[in-house]
């Protein structure tokens, strides 16, 4: 993360994670069974960031629709769809261009 305040605004405010630890340059968040750890990376160039996280869910439709209702921006190339590998997936980009892909077995 480049900016902890923006990271918190996105994950806590928009995606509804909760903070479980803040240790200066290290931030821990959680939602249900998902826990994500962030570290400060002031020099990160978002245009060159290739960070990604794959999150499995048992309610892909509900999660996708809740994000749409909350006006969370879905990745332009990542709407909910059935992939050739048998997963229903969609994707988001966080403020630092970390790719968050959510999936459920079809």
Secondary structure by P-SEA (a helix, b strand, c coil): cccaaaaaaacccccccccccccccbbbbbcccbbbbbccccccccccccbbbbbbbccaaaaaaaaaaaccccccccccccccccccccccccccccbbbbbbcc
